[in-house]
Amino acid sequence: MHGNEVLGRVLLLQLIDDLVRGHRNKEAWSVQLLNSTRIHILPTMNPDGFDDAGTHCQFSQGRFNHNGVDLNRNFPDAFAGKRQQGQFVEETQEAEVRAVIGWLRSETFVLSANLHGGALVASYPYDNSNGGSEQVGGASVTPDNDVFVHLAKVYSYNHGSMHRGDSCKDGLSFNDGITNGYQWYALKGGMQDYNYVWAQCLEVTLEVSCCKFPPKDQLPALWTENREALLAFIRQVHLGVKGRVFDSFGVPVQNAVVEVKGRSNICLFRTDKHGEYYRLLLPGNYTFTVTYPGHQVLTETLDVPHGPDRYSALKHDFLLRRAADNSTHYTPTEFSPTPTCNYTLNVEGRCGAVATPTWTGVSAALGLWAALRFLSD
């Protein structure tokens, strides 16, 4: 998304080639991954910035788009306050940002990564804070902090050197090669916070090279450093639990709230238009509460195994029962510093139509973007 940070563009194009070639040659790693995972890849989000980019390692033009806007400061921000958020949505959204938001709404993305350059670290949400309960020890932590730390470490420890936490020249060092975004430096309007809060998609920002525009003779070595990290990260879309929520007639329902005890999200995680839900969770026991209008509250405890090794999360469907007229209603515990979860944004008018997928499934992404396909088994 920063046009002068070019390595991610090269890595993702090489990843496409590697995946397709591996599948064509019937290599097990590629066949297993592509047969179980739907992967979306966006090699560049800021083509105008890339066209303007200089080749200096650190300081050159090209960071901003054609309008001089930093796209990673232009997304709606959950911590900005309702009035300021309205300004984000209605007045200053760039075309590239609208396109990404429209894409997020056309697919049910689950996992994503946003590739940058200029440092060597995996950074995870939140990037911002309003000084509330999310602040812990200088970090701004999400309800899914354990999962985010795991995702960041998966990348850093599968990378050739990121896990060592070595600093770039005049830069910071990072334990395990990871950091909470806010603890590193606070930013407003970032994409990874937006994806998590509004799109139910867990995103990590990957700083993949100290040099923003590395010389071409370094590209083979940089690909080798990042290849297994990219593949291991994609496989994490199979963490946790997947399934559908059915009403009392056995019909999949949209917008049912699927809540995990102890994980009160700013915007509640809900089923998509196919009645599907997906929760990335580490192995363990979790209590789920499912709510849907006109139906009894359903609470179940599930034992979640480690899914990536089997290329499938635990599959579990919830079947709801009609509620009696005098039944007690449960209110989901949504944590909302600003009541903006249902804001509207006219993305269609500027972005063009996005085809509706013809299969029933869940998606995830890598700026690059990865997606989990719902299989019948």
C-alpha positions, 0 to 999 in steps of 0.5 A: 500500500506504500508504493516505495516499499516494493519487496512485498509486490515481488514476493507475492508475484513469486508466491503466485508462481510457486503455488501454481507451479507446485500444483501443476507438478502435483507437489503435496504441499501445494495440492494440500494447501490449494485444495483446502484454502481459497487464496486472494492475492493483491500484489499492489494496492498503490500502483501510482505510488509505485510508478513514482517510487525512487530506488533509495533504500529508505527515503524516496517518493512513492509512499503516498497515492496520486492524491498525496494520501497515505492509504494506511492512514485513510481507513475508518478508525474504531478509536477516532470517535463517531463524528471524526469517523463520519468524516473518514467515511463520507469525505476523505476515503480514497478510491484505493481504500474504497476498493479494498473495503468493497472487496472485504464486503464481497468476501468473508475474509478470515486471515490477512497480511499487509506487506511493508518494507523499511523494517524487519518485524511482524506487527499486530493490532491494535495500531491505535487506542483511545486510552480505554481498557484495551491498553495493557502495559503500553500495548493496545491489545485485542480480545484475540491477542493470544491468536495475534501473537501466535500469527506474528510468531508463525511468520517471524520464526519461519522467516530466515532472520526476523525471529532474531529481532535484529534491528535495521540500521538506526532502528529498533530491535524486537523480541521474537521479531514481533510487536504490538502496533500501538506499542511500536508507534500509534497510527490512526486509520490503519488497515489492520485495525479496520480489517479486524474490527469491521471485517472480522478478519485477523490481519498482521502487518509484515515488515519484510525488509530493512531496505524499502527498494532492495537491489534486484540482485538481492531478490532471490535471497529475500524470496528464500527468507520469506517463502516458508513464512508466507506459506506457514502464515497462510496455513494458519487460516485453518486454526480454530472453529468453522461452521454454520448457524441454522434456525429452527427450520434448518435454514442457515441464518445471516447476522447471528452473533457467534460470541466466544466467552472472554473475547468481547469484540468492538464489533460482534462477530456474526455469520455471513450471508451463507450462515457461516462463521469462522473463529481463529482460536488456539487449541483449548476449550472455549464456550460459544454463545450464539444469539439470533432474534426469535430463537433461544440463546445457545451455549456450547463448550467446544474442545478446539484442536490444532487445525493447520496440520490437517488443513482444516479447522474444527467444523461445528454447526449450531442448530437453534430452537425457537424461543417462547414468547416469555423467554429471557433474552440475552444481550451479547457483550459487545465492547464498543468505544464508539457505536459505529459498527453499522456505519454505511459506506457507498463503495459500489458507486466508486468501485464497480461491481464485485461478482458474488461467489457461487460457492458457499465458503469462507475467505481469508487474505494476504495483501496477499489475502487467504481464504478457507473453503468450506468443505462438505466433510 
